[in-house]
Amino acid sequence: MIFLDNASTTKLNKMAISEIEKSHDLFYNPSAVYGKSLEVKKLLDEAKNKICNFIGTKFNSNLIITASATEADNLAIFGSVKKTDEQIVFSMGEHPAVFNCANELKARGYNVVFVPLNSSGEVDLNILAEILKKPTAFVSIMHVNNETGAINDIAKISKMIKSAWPNAIFHSDGVQAFGKIPVNVVNLGVDLYSISGHKIGAPKGIGCLYVKNISKLKPIIFGGGQEFGIRSGTENTQFILALAKVVENLDVVKNYDYVSNLNNYVREFFSDKQGVVINSSVNSSPYVLSISFDGVRGETLVHLVEQFDVIIGTGSACSSKKTANNRILQAMGISKKLNEGSVRISFSVENSLDEIKTACDIIYSQYLNLKERLK
């Protein structure tokens, strides 16, 4: 099987598997006071320090472990916003884990404002500048788009926000950036940054929220007071250690260059093919590539190539079953026809160039077959 839906999830890394197996005996509750529990607590703190180092900071009560990036996003948003007349700002490009939070806030009566995207899939900074002329309490703009790979200039956006409203809280969903492009939360200037384990070979069921100032965040889950009183619940020791082991051994630059070669091959292969349109900008993350096939439905093409053991996606696994119309591509101004024919190819260092060549041949041949049948 050739798996090219790595933006939805990734194969469990061998080092993660080994770490989980090694830590089976570390079942002691880190919140208990006896020696074995204190040893586990120490290991968890060391793991958090490794994760923090990986994102450019030191561990100092500033990393909250969650059960997923979705939970991290929800904690960042609902743990930060207060009832106010000031704007709560989101981009139109957000993952459903953020976008649906924005809609929920809007339904609760908050002053929610959405920033449109430009044709490359990035946040329109000119319109954002206009929006920021009004009092703003909270902003959430993702780092790398999960549908197209579009990279937002988070450091620049942070400066725009803080120069206009120094007390505004800035959150970024970093799920598709973490472990794939260099991330330094200090240089980015974010107050909150969400990450996920299963997008980079760590297990599902583990996410994190970087928090610059923990005193500004309130809990949305209540219980025993774990994670500095912000996220109660007994810690998932095995998965935390597995995530730390994965990031400790990641070579972001080397992997980026490798995946870029795979992405470039696909771009070149389809560049002269009639009826095929590349939606992702050349400046996007190489890990995600959105392509539209004119005259067919993307979902149908996905099922056809699956018969040949090639797995591609129609977009976010959290929303792709709901509609044939991709909200992100629509926000970029992609026509309805091309939108309906869009698929997402997302890469991993587990993919080989030979796999990519085979997949391209199969995808294009099945596209031509499908078009012929639809005549």
C-alpha positions as CSV (number, residue, x, y, z in Angstrom):
1,M,0.0,0.0,0.0
2,I,1.1,3.5,-0.8
3,F,-0.1,5.8,1.9
4,L,-0.4,9.5,0.9
5,D,-2.8,10.8,3.5
6,N,-0.2,11.7,6.1
7,A,-1.8,15.0,7.0
8,S,-4.6,13.0,8.5
9,T,-2.3,10.7,10.5
10,T,1.0,8.9,10.2
11,K,2.4,5.5,10.8
12,L,3.5,4.9,14.3
13,N,7.3,5.5,14.5
14,K,9.4,2.5,15.5
15,M,11.0,4.5,18.3
16,A,7.6,5.4,19.6
17,I,6.6,1.8,19.7
18,S,9.8,0.9,21.5
19,E,9.3,3.6,24.1
20,I,5.7,2.5,24.7
21,E,6.9,-1.1,25.2
22,K,9.7,0.0,27.5
23,S,7.4,2.1,29.7
24,H,4.7,-0.5,30.3
25,D,5.9,-0.9,33.8
26,L,5.7,2.8,34.5
27,F,2.1,2.5,35.5
28,Y,2.4,4.5,38.8
29,N,0.3,7.6,39.1
30,P,2.6,10.6,38.8
31,S,0.4,12.5,41.3
32,A,1.1,10.1,44.1
33,V,3.7,10.8,46.7
34,Y,5.6,7.5,47.0
35,G,9.0,6.9,45.3
36,K,8.0,5.1,42.2
37,S,5.4,7.8,41.3
38,L,8.0,10.5,41.9
39,E,10.3,8.7,39.5
40,V,7.5,8.7,36.8
41,K,6.9,12.4,37.5
42,K,10.5,13.1,36.9
43,L,10.5,11.2,33.6
44,L,7.4,13.2,32.5
45,D,9.1,16.5,33.3
46,E,12.2,15.4,31.3
47,A,9.9,14.5,28.4
48,K,8.2,17.9,28.6
49,N,11.6,19.6,28.6
50,K,12.5,17.7,25.4
51,I,9.3,18.8,23.7
52,C,9.8,22.4,24.8
53,N,13.4,22.4,23.6
54,F,12.1,21.1,20.2
55,I,9.9,24.2,19.9
56,G,12.5,26.6,21.0
57,T,11.8,27.2,24.7
58,K,12.6,25.7,28.1
59,F,10.1,23.8,30.2
60,N,8.8,26.0,33.0
61,S,5.1,25.3,33.7
62,N,4.4,26.2,30.1
63,L,3.5,22.9,28.4
64,I,0.0,21.4,29.0
65,I,-0.4,17.8,28.0
66,T,-3.8,17.0,26.4
67,A,-5.5,14.0,24.8
68,S,-5.3,15.6,21.3
69,A,-4.6,18.8,19.4
70,T,-8.4,19.3,19.2
71,E,-8.5,19.4,23.0
72,A,-5.5,21.7,23.0
73,D,-7.2,24.1,20.5
74,N,-10.4,24.0,22.6
75,L,-8.4,24.7,25.8
76,A,-6.5,27.6,24.1
77,I,-9.8,29.2,23.0
78,F,-12.3,28.6,25.7
79,G,-9.7,28.8,28.4
80,S,-8.7,32.3,27.2
81,V,-11.8,34.2,26.0
82,K,-13.8,36.2,28.4
83,K,-17.2,37.7,27.9
84,T,-16.4,41.0,26.1
85,D,-17.5,43.3,23.4
86,E,-14.0,43.2,21.9
87,Q,-13.3,41.2,18.8
88,I,-12.5,37.5,18.8
89,V,-10.6,37.0,15.5
90,F,-10.2,33.8,13.5
91,S,-9.0,33.0,10.0
92,M,-11.2,31.4,7.4
93,G,-8.5,28.8,6.9
94,E,-8.7,27.2,10.4
95,H,-9.0,23.4,11.0
96,P,-12.5,22.3,12.2
97,A,-11.0,22.0,15.7
98,V,-10.7,25.8,15.7
99,F,-13.3,26.9,13.2
100,N,-16.1,25.1,15.0
101,C,-15.0,26.7,18.3
102,A,-15.3,30.1,16.6
103,N,-18.8,29.2,15.4
104,E,-19.7,28.1,18.9
105,L,-18.5,31.4,20.4
106,K,-20.5,33.3,17.8
107,A,-23.6,31.3,18.8
108,R,-22.9,32.3,22.4
109,G,-23.0,36.0,21.4
110,Y,-19.3,36.8,21.2
111,N,-18.1,39.3,18.7
112,V,-16.5,36.9,16.3
113,V,-14.7,38.1,13.1
114,F,-13.2,36.0,10.4
115,V,-10.2,37.0,8.3
116,P,-10.4,35.9,4.6
117,L,-7.6,34.1,2.7
118,N,-5.8,35.2,-0.3
119,S,-5.5,33.1,-3.5
120,S,-2.5,31.3,-2.1
121,G,-4.4,30.1,1.0
122,E,-2.7,32.4,3.4
123,V,-4.4,35.0,5.7
124,D,-5.0,38.3,3.9
125,L,-2.7,40.5,5.9
126,N,-4.2,43.8,4.5
127,I,-7.6,42.8,5.7
128,L,-6.3,41.6,9.0
129,A,-4.7,45.0,9.5
130,E,-8.1,46.7,8.9
131,I,-9.8,44.3,11.3
132,L,-7.2,45.0,14.0
133,K,-8.1,48.7,14.0
134,K,-11.0,47.7,16.3
135,P,-10.5,46.6,19.9
136,T,-9.4,42.9,19.8
137,A,-9.1,40.5,22.7
138,F,-8.1,37.2,21.1
139,V,-6.8,36.0,17.7
140,S,-6.3,32.5,16.4
141,I,-4.5,31.9,13.1
142,M,-3.0,28.5,12.1
143,H,0.6,28.2,11.2
144,V,0.4,25.7,8.3
145,N,-2.9,24.9,6.6
146,N,-3.9,21.2,6.7
147,E,-5.7,21.4,3.3
148,T,-3.1,23.2,1.2
149,G,0.1,23.5,3.2
150,A,-0.1,27.3,3.0
151,I,2.2,28.8,5.6
152,N,1.1,31.9,7.5
153,D,3.8,34.3,8.7
154,I,3.0,33.9,12.4
155,A,5.9,36.1,13.6
156,K,4.7,39.0,11.4
157,I,1.1,38.5,12.4
158,S,2.1,38.4,16.1
159,K,3.8,41.8,15.7
160,M,0.7,43.2,14.0
161,I,-1.5,42.0,16.8
162,K,0.7,43.1,19.7
163,S,1.5,46.5,18.2
164,A,-2.2,47.2,17.9
165,W,-3.5,45.5,21.1
166,P,-0.6,44.5,23.5
167,N,-3.0,42.6,25.8
168,A,-4.6,40.6,23.1
169,I,-4.0,36.8,23.3
170,F,-2.6,35.2,20.2
171,H,-3.1,31.4,19.5
172,S,-1.8,29.4,16.6
173,D,-2.7,25.9,15.7
174,G,0.7,24.4,14.9
175,V,-0.3,20.9,14.2
176,Q,0.9,20.7,10.5
177,A,4.0,22.8,11.3
178,F,5.2,20.9,14.4
179,G,8.0,18.5,13.4
180,K,7.8,19.4,9.7
181,I,9.1,23.0,9.5
182,P,11.3,24.8,12.0
183,V,9.2,26.1,15.0
184,N,10.4,28.4,17.7
185,V,7.5,29.6,19.7
186,V,9.5,32.5,21.3
187,N,10.5,33.9,17.9
188,L,7.0,33.4,16.6
189,G,5.6,35.6,19.4
190,V,2.6,33.4,20.2
191,D,0.9,33.2,23.5
192,L,-0.5,29.7,22.8
193,Y,0.5,27.0,20.3
194,S,-1.2,23.7,19.8
195,I,0.6,20.5,18.6
196,S,-0.2,16.9,18.0
197,G,1.6,13.6,18.3
198,H,0.1,11.4,15.6
199,K,1.0,13.7,12.7
200,I,4.7,13.0,13.2
201,G,4.8,9.3,14.1
202,A,3.9,9.5,17.8
203,P,0.7,7.8,19.0
204,K,-2.9,9.1,18.6
205,G,-4.3,10.4,21.8
206,I,-1.5,12.8,22.7
207,G,-1.4,16.5,22.1
208,C,0.2,19.6,23.8
209,L,-0.5,23.2,24.3
210,Y,2.4,25.6,24.8
211,V,1.3,28.4,27.1
212,K,3.5,31.5,27.4
213,N,1.7,32.9,30.5
214,I,-0.2,30.2,32.4
215,S,-1.9,32.7,34.7
216,K,-4.0,33.9,31.7
217,L,-5.4,30.5,31.0
218,K,-8.3,29.0,32.9
219,P,-9.3,25.3,32.9
220,I,-12.1,23.8,30.9
221,I,-11.7,20.3,32.4
222,F,-12.0,20.1,36.2
223,G,-10.8,17.3,38.5
224,G,-7.6,16.5,40.4
225,G,-5.7,19.5,39.3
226,Q,-3.0,17.9,37.1
227,E,-1.1,20.0,34.6
228,F,-0.7,23.0,36.9
229,G,-4.5,23.0,37.6
230,I,-5.2,23.6,34.0
231,R,-6.0,20.2,32.6
232,S,-7.1,17.6,35.1
233,G,-6.8,13.9,34.5
234,T,-4.1,11.3,35.2
235,E,-1.2,11.7,32.8
236,N,-0.8,9.3,29.8
237,T,2.8,8.4,30.7
238,Q,3.5,6.0,27.9
239,F,2.4,8.4,25.1
240,I,4.1,11.4,26.6
241,L,7.4,9.6,26.7
242,A,6.8,8.2,23.2
243,L,6.2,11.8,21.8
244,A,9.4,13.0,23.5
245,K,11.4,10.2,22.0
246,V,10.1,11.0,18.5
247,V,10.9,14.7,18.7
248,E,14.3,14.0,20.2
249,N,15.2,12.0,17.1
250,L,13.6,14.2,14.4
251,D,15.8,16.0,11.9
252,V,13.4,18.6,10.6
253,V,15.7,20.1,8.0
254,K,16.8,16.8,6.5
255,N,13.2,15.5,6.4
256,Y,12.0,18.8,4.9
257,D,14.4,18.5,2.0
258,Y,13.5,14.9,1.4
259,V,9.8,15.5,1.3
260,S,10.3,18.6,-0.9
261,N,11.8,16.2,-3.6
262,L,8.7,14.1,-3.4
263,N,6.4,17.1,-3.6
264,N,8.3,18.5,-6.5
265,Y,8.0,15.3,-8.5
266,V,4.2,15.3,-8.1
267,R,4.1,19.0,-9.1
268,E,6.2,18.4,-12.2
269,F,4.3,15.3,-13.2
270,F,0.9,17.1,-13.2
271,S,2.2,20.4,-14.5
272,D,1.4,19.7,-18.1
273,K,-1.6,17.4,-17.6
274,Q,-4.8,18.8,-19.1
275,G,-7.6,19.2,-16.6
276,V,-5.3,19.1,-13.6
277,V,-4.8,22.2,-11.4
278,I,-2.3,22.5,-8.5
279,N,-4.0,24.5,-5.7
280,S,-1.1,24.7,-3.3
281,S,1.3,27.6,-3.7
282,V,5.0,26.8,-4.4
283,N,5.7,28.5,-1.1
284,S,3.5,26.1,0.9
285,S,4.7,23.3,3.1
286,P,6.0,20.4,1.0
287,Y,4.1,18.0,3.3
288,V,0.7,18.9,1.8
289,L,-0.4,19.2,-1.8
290,S,-3.9,20.1,-3.0
291,I,-4.7,19.1,-6.5
292,S,-8.0,19.5,-8.5
293,F,-9.1,17.2,-11.3
294,D,-11.5,19.0,-13.6
295,G,-14.7,17.2,-14.5
296,V,-14.7,14.6,-11.7
297,R,-15.5,14.3,-8.0
298,G,-12.5,14.1,-5.8
299,E,-14.1,11.5,-3.6
300,T,-14.8,9.2,-6.5
301,L,-11.2,9.5,-7.6
302,V,-10.0,8.6,-4.0
303,H,-12.1,5.4,-4.1
304,L,-10.9,4.5,-7.5
305,V,-7.1,4.7,-6.7
306,E,-7.7,2.9,-3.4
307,Q,-8.5,-0.2,-5.5
308,F,-4.8,0.0,-6.6
309,D,-3.6,0.3,-3.0
310,V,-3.0,4.1,-3.3
311,I,-4.4,6.1,-0.4
312,I,-5.0,9.8,-0.9
313,G,-7.5,12.1,0.8
314,T,-10.2,14.6,0.0
315,G,-9.1,16.9,2.7
316,S,-9.4,17.2,6.5
317,A,-10.4,13.8,7.9
318,C,-12.4,15.8,10.5
319,S,-14.6,17.3,7.8
320,S,-14.2,15.4,4.5
321,K,-17.3,13.2,5.1
322,K,-19.6,16.1,5.6
323,T,-19.5,17.9,2.2
324,A,-18.0,17.7,-1.3
325,N,-17.2,21.4,-1.1
326,N,-13.9,22.2,0.5
327,R,-14.3,25.3,2.7
328,I,-10.6,26.2,2.5
329,L,-10.5,26.1,-1.3
330,Q,-13.7,28.0,-1.5
331,A,-12.1,30.7,0.7
332,M,-9.2,30.9,-1.7
333,G,-11.6,31.6,-4.6
334,I,-11.3,28.1,-6.2
335,S,-14.3,27.5,-8.5
336,K,-17.0,25.1,-7.3
337,K,-16.2,22.7,-10.2
338,L,-12.5,22.5,-9.3
339,N,-13.4,22.4,-5.6
340,E,-15.5,19.3,-6.1
341,G,-12.6,17.6,-8.0
342,S,-10.0,18.3,-5.4
343,V,-7.9,15.8,-3.6
344,R,-5.1,16.1,-1.0
345,I,-1.8,14.3,-1.3
346,S,0.2,14.5,1.9
347,F,3.7,13.1,2.3
348,S,5.9,11.5,4.9
349,V,9.6,10.5,5.1
350,E,8.2,6.9,5.1
351,N,7.3,7.4,1.4
352,S,9.8,6.6,-1.3
353,L,10.2,8.3,-4.7
354,D,9.4,5.1,-6.4
355,E,6.1,5.0,-4.5
356,I,5.4,8.6,-5.6
357,K,6.1,7.7,-9.2
358,T,3.7,4.7,-9.1
359,A,1.0,6.7,-7.3
360,C,1.1,9.5,-9.9
361,D,0.7,7.1,-12.8
362,I,-2.2,5.4,-11.1
363,I,-3.9,8.7,-10.1
364,Y,-3.7,10.1,-13.5
365,S,-4.7,7.0,-15.4
366,Q,-7.7,6.6,-13.2
367,Y,-8.6,10.2,-13.7
368,L,-8.6,9.7,-17.5
369,N,-10.6,6.5,-17.2
370,L,-13.2,8.3,-15.0
371,K,-13.5,11.2,-17.3
372,E,-14.0,8.8,-20.2
373,R,-16.7,7.0,-18.4
374,L,-18.5,10.3,-17.5
375,K,-18.7,11.4,-21.2
